[in-house]
Amino acid sequence: MKKTNRVTVLNLFQINSPGHLSPAVGDLSYLQTLDINNVRNLSGPIPPTIAKLLKLTFLRISQTNISGPVPEFLTHLKNITYINLSYNNLVGTIPPSLSQLPNLEFLRLDRNKVTGTIPESLSNLAPKLTYLYLGHNQLTGIVPNSFAGWSFDTIDLSRNMLEGDISFLFGKDKTTFEMLLDHNKFNFDFSKLTFGNRLARLDLNHNKIYGSLPTILTKQSWQLFNVSYNSLCGKIPQGGSMQRFDQYSYFHNKCLCDAPLPPCK
């Protein structure tokens, strides 16, 4: 195989020395993978020179002390399929221009200090983007209605301050597998929901959801199901995988009853 002396992959893992990400990384013009993970003493902003890495398809800068805004300049990386900026100290809002990345399949911005609303334009990433992690931030407002036709492998909006009716994220035609929506202020009638066949992981605890649990829940092969700390009422459907979960998946509701909670009166 012919040697080209071109750096196409740069991996940095578990380095304890303090430092910044050098702007010189932008000079590695053949770089396709930039993977920095669990480098806890890496601080400062993400250098704008990364915008020069036009061949980049994989970008992970995760579990570091990187700060500053979520970079607007990522928009220049038209070949990128994977962005993971989770577990950092990023602030500011989600740049609407991220919607201009035509090949993006995976986006993680979770576990930062990101504020503001979810940009309506993110729905332009559908249907290619199927992994969207925005959890454990300080996002406010509603989930854009433009997300209505979108299916995900995983959507994580957990532990924000989001509100409103998100029933449009559900539906029997959806192919979504995992929905992590807990610890928000979502408010809708659960009894009217329908579910796609693939949905196996659903966490809605600590919201403002009302209504009852529909019997169609027993047809799903649940791996995770949690509706605790809401305003649900009525009988927990019996059968299927509904009783696989203990009382902690159901308690602290208005008047849910039956196994694994106490019997209905």
C-alpha positions in Angstrom: 0.0 0.0 0.0 1.4 3.4 -1.0 2.3 5.7 1.9 0.9 9.2 1.5 1.9 10.7 4.9 -1.6 12.1 5.1 -3.3 12.1 8.5 -6.8 10.9 8.1 -7.6 9.9 11.7 -6.8 11.7 15.0 -7.8 10.0 18.2 -7.1 11.5 21.7 -8.3 9.5 24.7 -7.9 9.8 28.5 -5.1 12.3 28.5 -4.6 14.0 31.9 -2.4 16.9 30.9 -4.1 20.3 30.8 -4.3 22.1 27.4 -6.3 23.6 24.6 -7.2 22.2 21.2 -4.7 23.8 18.9 -5.9 25.8 15.9 -3.3 23.9 13.9 -5.7 20.9 13.8 -7.3 22.8 10.9 -4.2 22.3 8.8 -4.8 18.5 8.7 -6.7 18.9 5.5 -7.1 15.2 4.8 -8.6 14.5 8.3 -11.8 12.3 8.1 -12.1 11.4 11.8 -11.4 13.7 14.8 -12.1 11.8 18.0 -11.4 13.4 21.4 -13.0 11.5 24.3 -12.5 11.7 28.1 -9.8 14.3 28.0 -11.0 16.0 31.2 -8.4 18.8 31.3 -8.9 20.0 27.7 -10.4 23.5 28.0 -11.1 26.6 25.9 -13.3 26.9 22.8 -13.5 24.6 19.8 -11.1 26.3 17.3 -12.8 27.8 14.2 -10.0 26.3 12.1 -12.0 23.0 12.3 -14.2 24.5 9.6 -11.3 23.9 7.1 -11.5 20.1 7.6 -13.8 19.6 4.6 -13.2 15.9 4.4 -14.3 15.3 8.0 -17.1 12.8 8.4 -16.8 12.0 12.2 -16.4 14.6 14.9 -16.4 13.6 18.6 -15.3 16.0 21.3 -16.9 14.5 24.4 -16.2 14.4 28.2 -13.8 17.4 28.2 -13.8 20.8 29.8 -14.3 22.5 26.4 -16.5 25.7 26.7 -17.8 28.4 24.5 -20.8 28.3 22.1 -21.9 25.3 20.0 -19.9 26.3 16.9 -21.8 27.9 14.0 -18.8 27.1 11.7 -19.7 23.3 11.8 -22.0 24.3 8.9 -19.0 24.2 6.6 -18.5 20.4 7.2 -20.8 19.2 4.4 -19.5 15.6 4.5 -20.0 15.1 8.2 -22.3 12.3 9.2 -21.6 12.2 13.0 -21.2 15.0 15.5 -20.9 14.3 19.3 -20.2 17.3 21.5 -21.7 15.7 24.7 -20.5 16.1 28.3 -18.8 19.4 27.9 -19.4 23.0 29.1 -20.9 24.4 25.9 -23.2 27.4 26.3 -25.4 29.5 24.1 -28.1 28.3 21.7 -28.3 25.5 19.1 -27.3 27.1 15.8 -30.2 26.8 13.3 -27.5 26.5 10.5 -26.7 22.9 11.6 -29.8 22.1 9.5 -27.6 22.8 6.5 -25.5 19.6 7.0 -27.0 17.3 4.3 -25.3 14.1 5.4 -25.7 14.3 9.2 -27.1 11.1 10.7 -26.1 11.5 14.4 -26.1 14.6 16.6 -25.3 14.8 20.3 -25.3 18.0 22.2 -26.5 16.5 25.5 -25.1 17.2 28.9 -23.9 20.8 28.3 -25.4 24.2 29.3 -27.2 24.9 26.1 -30.1 27.4 26.4 -32.8 28.8 24.1 -35.3 26.9 22.0 -34.9 24.0 19.6 -34.6 25.5 16.1 -37.5 24.7 13.8 -35.0 24.3 10.9 -33.5 21.1 12.5 -36.4 19.2 10.9 -34.5 19.8 7.6 -32.2 17.0 8.8 -35.0 14.5 8.5 -35.2 11.7 7.5 -31.4 11.1 7.4 -30.7 12.2 11.0 -32.2 9.5 13.3 -30.1 10.0 16.5 -30.8 13.3 18.2 -29.6 13.9 21.8 -30.4 17.3 23.3 -30.9 16.1 26.9 -29.5 17.5 30.2 -29.3 21.1 29.0 -31.4 24.2 29.8 -33.6 24.3 26.7 -37.0 26.1 26.9 -40.1 26.5 24.7 -41.9 23.9 22.7 -40.7 21.1 20.4 -41.2 22.4 16.9 -44.3 21.1 15.1 -42.0 20.5 12.1 -40.8 17.4 13.9 -44.2 15.8 13.4 -43.2 13.6 10.4 -39.8 12.5 11.8 -38.9 9.1 13.1 -35.8 8.5 15.2 -33.7 5.6 16.4 -33.3 7.7 19.6 -34.6 11.1 20.5 -33.4 12.4 23.9 -34.9 15.7 25.1 -34.7 14.7 28.8 -33.9 17.1 31.7 -34.7 20.4 30.1 -37.4 23.0 30.6 -39.4 22.1 27.5 -43.2 22.4 27.5 -46.3 21.9 25.5 -48.0 19.1 23.5 -45.6 16.5 22.0 -48.2 13.9 21.0 -47.2 14.5 17.4 -43.9 12.7 18.1 -45.9 9.5 18.5 -48.0 7.6 16.0 -48.5 4.1 14.7 -46.5 4.9 11.5 -43.4 6.0 13.4 -40.3 3.8 13.4 -38.8 5.4 16.5 -37.1 3.0 18.9 -36.2 5.1 22.0 -37.8 8.3 23.4 -36.2 9.9 26.4 -38.5 12.8 27.3 -38.4 12.9 31.2 -38.0 15.8 33.5 -39.7 18.5 31.4 -43.1 20.2 31.5 -44.8 18.3 28.6 -48.5 18.5 28.8 -50.8 16.2 26.7 -53.5 13.5 26.9 -51.7 10.1 27.0 -54.9 8.1 26.3 -55.0 9.4 22.7 -51.5 8.2 21.7 -50.7 5.4 19.3 -47.3 3.7 19.0 -45.1 2.4 16.2 -44.1 -1.3 16.3 -40.4 -0.5 17.0 -41.0 1.7 20.1 -39.4 -0.2 23.0 -38.0 2.5 25.2 -40.1 5.3 26.6 -39.3 7.6 29.6 -41.8 10.3 30.4 -41.4 10.6 34.1 -41.6 14.1 35.8 -43.9 15.9 33.3 -47.5 17.1 33.3 -49.1 14.3 31.3 -52.8 13.5 32.0 -55.4 11.0 30.8 -55.2 7.2 31.1 -52.9 4.4 29.9 -54.4 2.9 26.7 -54.6 -0.9 26.5 -52.6 -0.9 23.2 -49.5 -0.4 25.5 -49.7 -4.2 26.2 -48.8 -4.9 22.5 -45.4 -3.2 22.7 -42.2 -5.1 23.7 -41.1 -2.6 26.3 -37.5 -2.6 27.5 -38.0 0.7 29.3 -41.3 2.3 30.3 -41.7 5.0 32.9 -44.6 7.4 33.4 -44.1 8.2 37.1 -44.6 11.8 38.5 -47.4 12.8 36.1 -51.2 13.3 36.4 -52.3 10.0 34.9 -55.4 8.2 36.2 -57.2 4.9 35.8 -56.2 1.2 35.6 -52.8 0.1 34.5 -53.3 -2.2 31.5 -52.5 -5.8 32.4 -50.5 -8.2 30.2 -47.7 -7.9 27.8 -44.6 -6.4 29.3 -46.5 -3.8 31.4 -45.9 -5.7 34.7 -42.3 -6.2 34.0 -41.7 -2.8 35.6 -42.1 -2.1 39.3 -44.1 0.6 41.1 -41.4 3.2 40.5 -42.4 3.3 36.8 -46.0 4.3 37.7 -46.1 5.9 41.1 -46.7 9.6 42.0 -49.6 10.0 39.5 -53.1 11.4 40.1 -55.0 8.1 40.5 -53.3 5.2 38.6 -54.1 1.8 40.1 -53.7 -1.9 39.7 -50.5 -4.0 39.5 -47.8 -3.2 40.2 -49.6 -0.4 42.2 -52.4 -1.1 44.7 -55.7 -2.5 43.3 -58.3 -0.1 41.9 -61.1 0.7 44.3 
